[in-house]
Amino acid sequence: MAHSFDELVELQRAADQAYNRVEELRDGYGAPTASIWTGEQTEKNCRRLQCLNQMCERAAA
C-alpha cells in the first residue's frame, strides 16, 4: 500500500489526535485499572473510542 507524503502526514496527524484524546481521557478518568468505571463512564468511553476508531479509519481511507 503506497501512500503519498501528504497522505502519510494526514495519517500521522490522525494518530496524534487519537493519542492526545486517549491522554485526555486518562487524565480525566484515571488509568483503566486505577478504579472501576461506573456504567455511565463505560458507555461514554465506548462511544468515544468508537468515534476515535472512525476518525482513524477515515484518515487511513
C-alpha positions in Angstrom: 0.0 0.0 0.0 1.8 3.1 -1.2 1.0 6.5 0.3 2.0 9.9 -0.8 3.8 12.1 1.6 0.7 14.2 2.2 -1.3 11.1 3.0 1.3 9.9 5.5 1.3 13.3 7.1 -2.5 13.2 7.4 -2.3 9.7 8.9 0.3 10.8 11.4 -1.9 13.8 12.4 -4.9 11.5 12.9 -2.8 9.1 15.0 -1.5 12.1 17.1 -5.1 13.3 17.6 -6.2 9.9 18.7 -3.3 9.6 21.1 -3.9 13.0 22.6 -7.6 12.2 23.1 -6.6 9.0 24.9 -4.3 11.0 27.2 -7.1 13.5 27.9 -9.4 10.6 28.8 -6.8 9.1 31.0 -6.2 12.4 32.8 -9.9 12.9 33.2 -10.8 9.4 34.4 -7.5 7.9 35.5 -5.8 4.8 34.2 -8.2 2.0 33.4 -7.0 -0.1 36.3 -7.0 2.8 38.8 -10.7 2.4 39.7 -13.7 0.6 38.4 -15.8 2.8 36.0 -19.4 3.4 36.5 -21.9 2.3 33.9 -22.1 5.8 32.6 -18.3 6.2 32.3 -18.1 2.9 30.5 -20.8 3.9 28.0 -19.3 7.4 27.4 -15.8 5.9 26.8 -17.2 3.2 24.5 -18.8 5.9 22.4 -15.6 8.0 22.4 -13.5 5.0 21.3 -15.9 4.3 18.5 -15.6 7.9 17.3 -11.8 7.7 17.5 -11.8 4.5 15.5 -14.0 6.1 12.9 -11.6 9.1 12.7 -8.6 6.7 12.2 -10.5 4.7 9.6 -11.4 7.8 7.6 -7.8 9.1 7.8 -6.5 5.7 6.5 -9.0 5.5 3.6 
